[in-house]
Amino acid sequence: MAVAIRVAASALADLEDIRAWYAERRASEVGDRVVAGIVERIESLADHPGLGRVVPEFEQSFLRELIQAPFRIVYRRDPDLVRVVRVWRGERRMSLPAISPVRTAPPGAAD
C-alpha cells in the first residue's frame, strides 16, 4: 500500500538551490537531470517508505535518508506519510535545529 509523500518548503528550497547552483555554472541541463533524479528517488518512497537508512547523526528510526549521490534526501517516516525535510550534499553533517521544524511557508511570509 502506497503512503502519501509531502515535501517541506525547506526541501523545495534545497532543490531550487541545487538547480540554481548548476545554472550559475552554465550547466542548467545537468541541474535539471540532478533534480529530476532526486524527485524520482523521492517518489519511490510512496511504495517503499523504509527504503532509506536511519540518519546516522540521530539514530532515530523515524528519521531516514536516501542517498542520491552526492545528495542526502532526509525524510521523516510516519505510518501513513513520508515527509521530506531536506536535500543536502552528502558530506554535510546535520544538526537537530536544522531539521526539526517543517516550514509550511517561506521565511518572511505573513502569519
N, CA and C atoms as an extended XYZ file, in Angstrom:
333
Properties=species:S:1:pos:R:3:atomname:S:1:resname:S:1:resid:I:1 pbc="F F F"
N         0.839       -1.185        0.000 N   MET     1
C         0.000        0.000        0.000 CA  MET     1
C         0.879        1.242        0.000 C   MET     1
N         0.613        2.153       -0.884 N   ALA     2
C         1.408        3.376       -1.015 CA  ALA     2
C         1.081        4.351        0.107 C   ALA     2
N         2.099        5.068        0.539 N   VAL     3
C         1.909        6.124        1.532 CA  VAL     3
C         1.992        7.474        0.830 C   VAL     3
N         1.419        8.474        1.466 N   ALA     4
C         1.474        9.832        0.924 CA  ALA     4
C         2.865       10.409        1.131 C   ALA     4
N         3.248       11.288        0.238 N   ILE     5
C         4.529       11.984        0.352 CA  ILE     5
C         4.260       13.479        0.402 C   ILE     5
N         4.874       14.145        1.356 N   ARG     6
C         4.814       15.605        1.469 CA  ARG     6
C         6.244       16.111        1.438 C   ARG     6
N         6.461       17.213        0.755 N   VAL     7
C         7.792       17.800        0.674 CA  VAL     7
C         7.737       19.160        1.350 C   VAL     7
N         8.542       19.325        2.392 N   ALA     8
C         8.563       20.570        3.161 CA  ALA     8
C         9.136       21.709        2.312 C   ALA     8
N         8.767       22.918        2.668 N   ALA     9
C         9.284       24.100        1.981 CA  ALA     9
C        10.810       24.129        2.019 C   ALA     9
N        11.389       23.646        3.099 N   SER    10
C        12.851       23.622        3.214 CA  SER    10
C        13.465       22.711        2.149 C   SER    10
N        12.854       21.574        1.884 N   ALA    11
C        13.363       20.656        0.861 CA  ALA    11
C        13.143       21.223       -0.544 C   ALA    11
N        12.007       21.874       -0.765 N   LEU    12
C        11.770       22.516       -2.063 CA  LEU    12
C        12.803       23.608       -2.317 C   LEU    12
N        13.122       24.375       -1.268 N   ALA    13
C        14.154       25.409       -1.398 CA  ALA    13
C        15.508       24.785       -1.705 C   ALA    13
N        15.793       23.644       -1.077 N   ASP    14
C        17.051       22.947       -1.361 CA  ASP    14
C        17.129       22.555       -2.833 C   ASP    14
N        16.035       22.028       -3.374 N   LEU    15
C        16.017       21.630       -4.784 CA  LEU    15
C        16.223       22.825       -5.706 C   LEU    15
N        15.605       23.947       -5.384 N   GLU    16
C        15.797       25.158       -6.181 CA  GLU    16
C        17.237       25.649       -6.090 C   GLU    16
N        17.837       25.541       -4.902 N   ASP    17
C        19.241       25.935       -4.727 CA  ASP    17
C        20.164       25.043       -5.557 C   ASP    17
N        19.867       23.759       -5.604 N   ILE    18
C        20.672       22.834       -6.407 CA  ILE    18
C        20.580       23.232       -7.880 C   ILE    18
N        19.367       23.459       -8.337 N   ARG    19
C        19.161       23.845       -9.741 CA  ARG    19
C        19.884       25.161      -10.041 C   ARG    19
N        19.792       26.128       -9.135 N   ALA    20
C        20.440       27.432       -9.323 CA  ALA    20
C        21.962       27.305       -9.348 C   ALA    20
N        22.509       26.430       -8.515 N   TRP    21
C        23.961       26.241       -8.467 CA  TRP    21
C        24.477       25.779       -9.824 C   TRP    21
N        23.795       24.820      -10.416 N   TYR    22
C        24.205       24.342      -11.739 CA  TYR    22
C        23.979       25.415      -12.801 C   TYR    22
N        22.898       26.150      -12.704 N   ALA    23
C        22.621       27.212      -13.677 CA  ALA    23
C        23.704       28.288      -13.633 C   ALA    23
N        24.176       28.631      -12.437 N   GLU    24
C        25.248       29.628      -12.301 CA  GLU    24
C        26.527       29.167      -12.988 C   GLU    24
N        26.706       27.874      -13.136 N   ARG    25
C        27.882       27.308      -13.778 CA  ARG    25
C        27.618       26.961      -15.242 C   ARG    25
N        26.529       27.498      -15.755 N   ARG    26
C        26.122       27.297      -17.147 CA  ARG    26
C        25.943       25.825      -17.491 C   ARG    26
N        25.360       25.108      -16.544 N   ALA    27
C        25.084       23.681      -16.733 CA  ALA    27
C        23.652       23.388      -16.310 C   ALA    27
N        22.727       24.205      -16.794 N   SER    28
C        21.315       24.056      -16.405 CA  SER    28
C        20.773       22.675      -16.687 C   SER    28
N        21.166       22.101      -17.834 N   GLU    29
C        20.655       20.773      -18.188 CA  GLU    29
C        21.135       19.723      -17.189 C   GLU    29
N        22.334       19.883      -16.664 N   VAL    30
C        22.826       18.959      -15.636 CA  VAL    30
C        21.999       19.134      -14.362 C   VAL    30
N        21.757       20.375      -13.975 N   GLY    31
C        20.945       20.651      -12.792 CA  GLY    31
C        19.548       20.065      -12.919 C   GLY    31
N        18.970       20.186      -14.103 N   ASP    32
C        17.641       19.618      -14.330 CA  ASP    32
C        17.658       18.101      -14.157 C   ASP    32
N        18.706       17.447      -14.685 N   ARG    33
C        18.814       15.988      -14.555 CA  ARG    33
C        19.032       15.576      -13.100 C   ARG    33
N        19.859       16.325      -12.386 N   VAL    34
C        20.122       16.006      -10.981 CA  VAL    34
C        18.836       16.119      -10.171 C   VAL    34
N        18.116       17.222      -10.336 N   VAL    35
C        16.869       17.423       -9.590 CA  VAL    35
C        15.839       16.377       -9.984 C   VAL    35
N        15.749       16.045      -11.266 N   ALA    36
C        14.802       15.013      -11.705 CA  ALA    36
C        15.130       13.665      -11.058 C   ALA    36
N        16.413       13.346      -10.945 N   GLY    37
C        16.816       12.097      -10.289 CA  GLY    37
C        16.443       12.079       -8.823 C   GLY    37
N        16.604       13.221       -8.163 N   ILE    38
C        16.237       13.321       -6.746 CA  ILE    38
C        14.726       13.146       -6.593 C   ILE    38
N        13.961       13.800       -7.440 N   VAL    39
C        12.498       13.692       -7.376 CA  VAL    39
C        12.057       12.249       -7.626 C   VAL    39
N        12.707       11.584       -8.558 N   GLU    40
C        12.391       10.182       -8.829 CA  GLU    40
C        12.635        9.319       -7.586 C   GLU    40
N        13.747        9.567       -6.893 N   ARG    41
C        14.036        8.816       -5.656 CA  ARG    41
C        12.979        9.114       -4.594 C   ARG    41
N        12.580       10.362       -4.473 N   ILE    42
C        11.544       10.730       -3.503 CA  ILE    42
C        10.255        9.989       -3.825 C   ILE    42
N         9.877        9.954       -5.092 N   GLU    43
C         8.645        9.274       -5.493 CA  GLU    43
C         8.682        7.785       -5.170 C   GLU    43
N         9.865        7.180       -5.179 N   SER    44
C         9.970        5.752       -4.861 CA  SER    44
C         9.589        5.459       -3.409 C   SER    44
N         9.610        6.483       -2.574 N   LEU    45
C         9.254        6.295       -1.160 CA  LEU    45
C         7.767        5.997       -0.965 C   LEU    45
N         6.939        6.357       -1.929 N   ALA    46
C         5.499        6.087       -1.801 CA  ALA    46
C         5.249        4.589       -1.645 C   ALA    46
N         5.963        3.790       -2.427 N   ASP    47
C         5.792        2.339       -2.364 CA  ASP    47
C         6.781        1.650       -1.434 C   ASP    47
N         7.860        2.350       -1.096 N   HIS    48
C         8.913        1.752       -0.259 CA  HIS    48
C         9.401        2.759        0.779 C   HIS    48
N         8.562        3.133        1.753 N   PRO    49
C         8.948        4.177        2.713 CA  PRO    49
C        10.117        3.795        3.617 C   PRO    49
N        10.397        2.515        3.742 N   GLY    50
C        11.513        2.091        4.574 CA  GLY    50
C        12.809        1.921        3.798 C   GLY    50
N        12.822        2.375        2.553 N   LEU    51
C        13.965        2.185        1.676 CA  LEU    51
C        15.246        2.822        2.217 C   LEU    51
N        15.133        3.986        2.800 N   GLY    52
C        16.317        4.696        3.283 CA  GLY    52
C        16.856        4.136        4.580 C   GLY    52
N        18.043        4.578        4.915 N   ARG    53
C        18.668        4.160        6.175 CA  ARG    53
C        18.376        5.197        7.253 C   ARG    53
N        18.533        4.788        8.496 N   VAL    54
C        18.399        5.721        9.622 CA  VAL    54
C        19.515        6.749        9.505 C   VAL    54
N        19.194        8.014        9.738 N   VAL    55
C        20.198        9.076        9.679 CA  VAL    55
C        21.203        8.842       10.810 C   VAL    55
N        22.475        8.625       10.477 N   PRO    56
C        23.460        8.239       11.499 CA  PRO    56
C        23.664        9.282       12.596 C   PRO    56
N        23.484       10.559       12.275 N   GLU    57
C        23.687       11.602       13.287 CA  GLU    57
C        22.697       11.506       14.446 C   GLU    57
N        21.521       10.911       14.202 N   PHE    58
C        20.466       10.918       15.215 CA  PHE    58
C        20.052        9.546       15.712 C   PHE    58
N        20.226        8.514       14.879 N   GLU    59
C        19.864        7.158       15.258 CA  GLU    59
C        18.424        7.046       15.769 C   GLU    59
N        17.514        7.740       15.092 N   GLN    60
C        16.083        7.672       15.384 CA  GLN    60
C        15.415        6.924       14.237 C   GLN    60
N        14.650        5.889       14.547 N   SER    61
C        14.099        5.037       13.487 CA  SER    61
C        13.159        5.781       12.534 C   SER    61
N        12.543        6.854       12.958 N   PHE    62
C        11.608        7.583       12.102 CA  PHE    62
C        12.303        8.580       11.175 C   PHE    62
N        13.559        8.922       11.445 N   LEU    63
C        14.289        9.894       10.641 CA  LEU    63
C        15.264        9.142        9.733 C   LEU    63
N        14.981        9.177        8.435 N   ARG    64
C        15.709        8.339        7.484 CA  ARG    64
C        16.272        9.186        6.349 C   ARG    64
N        17.133        8.556        5.560 N   GLU    65
C        17.693        9.256        4.413 CA  GLU    65
C        17.942        8.287        3.265 C   GLU    65
N        17.778        8.833        2.075 N   LEU    66
C        18.155        8.138        0.850 CA  LEU    66
C        19.366        8.869        0.297 C   LEU    66
N        20.272        8.130       -0.288 N   ILE    67
C        21.418        8.747       -0.925 CA  ILE    67
C        21.173        8.769       -2.428 C   ILE    67
N        21.243        9.943       -2.995 N   GLN    68
C        21.228       10.148       -4.443 CA  GLN    68
C        22.478       10.985       -4.700 C   GLN    68
N        23.588       10.262       -4.794 N   ALA    69
C        24.909       10.895       -4.806 CA  ALA    69
C        24.952       12.093       -5.741 C   ALA    69
N        25.500       13.197       -5.259 N   PRO    70
C        26.166       13.382       -3.966 CA  PRO    70
C        25.238       13.951       -2.882 C   PRO    70
N        23.930       13.721       -3.007 N   PHE    71
C        22.967       14.328       -2.092 CA  PHE    71
C        22.347       13.328       -1.127 C   PHE    71
N        21.908       13.856        0.013 N   ARG    72
C        21.158       13.108        1.025 CA  ARG    72
C        19.728       13.636        0.999 C   ARG    72
N        18.772       12.744        0.841 N   ILE    73
C        17.353       13.104        0.892 CA  ILE    73
C        16.873       12.674        2.276 C   ILE    73
N        16.634       13.636        3.143 N   VAL    74
C        16.279       13.347        4.535 CA  VAL    74
C        14.768       13.433        4.695 C   VAL    74
N        14.199       12.386        5.295 N   TYR    75
C        12.745       12.359        5.452 CA  TYR    75
C        12.337       11.743        6.787 C   TYR    75
N        11.141       12.117        7.211 N   ARG    76
C        10.539       11.544        8.406 CA  ARG    76
C         9.519       10.516        7.940 C   ARG    76
N         9.637        9.325        8.499 N   ARG    77
C         8.705        8.250        8.138 CA  ARG    77
C         7.678        8.089        9.248 C   ARG    77
N         6.435        8.337        8.911 N   ASP    78
C         5.308        8.096        9.807 CA  ASP    78
C         4.496        6.958        9.199 C   ASP    78
N         3.550        6.378        9.945 N   PRO    79
C         2.828        5.210        9.424 CA  PRO    79
C         2.190        5.400        8.047 C   PRO    79
N         1.542        6.533        7.805 N   ASP    80
C         0.858        6.737        6.529 CA  ASP    80
C         1.395        7.914        5.737 C   ASP    80
N         2.572        8.413        6.106 N   LEU    81
C         3.091        9.620        5.484 CA  LEU    81
C         4.610        9.639        5.511 C   LEU    81
N         5.192       10.086        4.412 N   VAL    82
C         6.622       10.380        4.343 CA  VAL    82
C         6.742       11.881        4.151 C   VAL    82
N         7.507       12.527        5.039 N   ARG    83
C         7.719       13.977        4.929 CA  ARG    83
C         9.186       14.240        4.622 C   ARG    83
N         9.465       14.678        3.413 N   VAL    84
C        10.832       15.018        3.025 CA  VAL    84
C        11.136       16.393        3.618 C   VAL    84
N        12.214       16.457        4.403 N   VAL    85
C        12.512       17.714        5.092 CA  VAL    85
C        13.727       18.445        4.543 C   VAL    85
N        14.728       17.730        3.992 N   ARG    86
C        15.914       18.394        3.448 CA  ARG    86
C        16.505       17.570        2.323 C   ARG    86
N        17.214       18.248        1.444 N   VAL    87
C        18.026       17.607        0.409 CA  VAL    87
C        19.369       18.323        0.445 C   VAL    87
N        20.374       17.645        0.984 N   TRP    88
C        21.677       18.262        1.222 CA  TRP    88
C        22.803       17.480        0.592 C   TRP    88
N        23.929       18.158        0.404 N   ARG    89
C        25.147       17.485       -0.040 CA  ARG    89
C        25.501       16.400        0.968 C   ARG    89
N        25.992       15.281        0.489 N   GLY    90
C        26.281       14.127        1.328 CA  GLY    90
C        27.290       14.367        2.423 C   GLY    90
N        28.243       15.252        2.205 N   GLU    91
C        29.261       15.489        3.230 CA  GLU    91
C        28.795       16.424        4.341 C   GLU    91
N        27.644       17.019        4.188 N   ARG    92
C        27.125       17.958        5.186 CA  ARG    92
C        26.565       17.201        6.381 C   ARG    92
N        27.030       17.546        7.574 N   ARG    93
C        26.507       16.946        8.797 CA  ARG    93
C        25.270       17.722        9.226 C   ARG    93
N        24.307       17.017        9.771 N   MET    94
C        23.069       17.661       10.198 CA  MET    94
C        23.091       17.913       11.687 C   MET    94
N        22.299       18.903       12.081 N   SER    95
C        22.083       19.170       13.492 CA  SER    95
C        20.584       19.253       13.720 C   SER    95
N        20.156       18.965       14.915 N   LEU    96
C        18.730       18.889       15.214 CA  LEU    96
C        17.964       20.157       14.873 C   LEU    96
N        18.426       21.357       15.218 N   PRO    97
C        17.646       22.543       14.862 CA  PRO    97
C        17.432       22.698       13.363 C   PRO    97
N        18.315       22.168       12.554 N   ALA    98
C        18.186       22.324       11.104 CA  ALA    98
C        17.071       21.461       10.531 C   ALA    98
N        16.667       20.386       11.195 N   ILE    99
C        15.665       19.503       10.604 CA  ILE    99
C        14.375       19.399       11.394 C   ILE    99
N        14.342       19.901       12.622 N   SER   100
C        13.147       19.688       13.421 CA  SER   100
C        11.932       20.480       12.947 C   SER   100
N        12.054       21.762       12.572 N   PRO   101
C        10.843       22.425       12.102 CA  PRO   101
C        10.557       22.070       10.661 C   PRO   101
N         9.297       21.882       10.357 N   VAL   102
C         8.865       21.666        8.979 CA  VAL   102
C         8.084       22.910        8.602 C   VAL   102
N         8.734       23.769        7.800 N   ARG   103
C         8.098       25.035        7.435 CA  ARG   103
C         6.980       24.780        6.432 C   ARG   103
N         5.916       25.524        6.601 N   THR   104
C         4.823       25.416        5.641 CA  THR   104
C         4.771       26.650        4.743 C   THR   104
N         5.510       27.686        5.110 N   ALA   105
C         5.555       28.908        4.302 CA  ALA   105
C         7.002       29.364        4.240 C   ALA   105
N         7.357       30.088        3.197 N   PRO   106
C         8.725       30.569        3.073 CA  PRO   106
C         9.061       31.580        4.183 C   PRO   106
N        10.347       31.727        4.515 N   PRO   107
C        10.721       32.702        5.526 CA  PRO   107
C        10.194       34.079        5.163 C   PRO   107
N         9.721       34.799        6.144 N   GLY   108
C         9.231       36.152        5.923 CA  GLY   108
C         7.783       36.230        5.504 C   GLY   108
N         7.137       35.106        5.268 N   ALA   109
C         5.730       35.133        4.860 CA  ALA   109
C         4.868       35.557        6.048 C   ALA   109
N         3.818       36.255        5.769 N   ALA   110
C         2.916       36.720        6.823 CA  ALA   110
C         2.230       35.540        7.494 C   ALA   110
N         2.032       35.644        8.802 N   ASP   111
C         1.340       34.584        9.553 CA  ASP   111
C        -0.148       34.701        9.422 C   ASP   111
